[in-house]
Amino acid sequence: TKEKFDVITSDPIHPWVKGAATLYSKEYFDLCKQHLNPGGVITQWVPLYESSLPAVKSEVATFFSSFPNGSLWCNDDNGQGYDMVMLAQDSASPIDLDALEERLGSRDHERVVESLAEVQMGSMISLVRCYAGRNSDMAPWLSDAVVNTNRNLRLQYLAGWALNSRKASEIRDSFRPFAKFPKDLLVGHSRAAIAVQFILDPARNSHTP
């Protein structure tokens, strides 16, 4: 298609399934980037369950190679690691937490809130607390990552070794220490926005009784 889109959301099956690794390749992400409207957003699902650290690193490094301003948003399942979403825009711009809170409180977003509540994310705080880091934070963690391309399809091999593995929490815990509170990404002045800063900023939390 020659069309461009405001949102591209990619939710393929696990990359160890035959052919699926091509939907996690640099060429695929570059193609998506070409089809985003100005201000457009892309999200990419990343399974932590039935996966491995090398496979997840490859997926994240490949996405960030096409979207340097990308970020990670991690979902837990009863306190255990489960999966996450990578998010990026065609150009860097902040997320206005005050505006987000207002939007989720409006009548025309009631069904959105109901849907989010089904996965325990029915408020601005519970949604934004899923933030888990971004490209600028993750360089040390990704230092040994392999970028997945159409020519090497390395991810298909890495993911194949992870079939039936149970290391989701271990993978999640490996990148969490690298995340820093993104003052230029998550902005706001409301009480809820300030609460998000206390939740996500390890430095501020360490001084909180």
Salt bridges, closest charged atoms under 4 A:
ASP30 OD1 - LYS26 NZ 3.46
ASP76 OD1 - ARG172 NH1 3.24
ASP76 OD2 - ARG176 NH2 2.99
ASP108 OD1 - HIS109 ND1 3.12
ASP144 OD1 - LYS57 NZ 3.01
ASP173 OD1 - ARG172 NE 2.99
ASP184 OD1 - ARG134 NH2 2.65
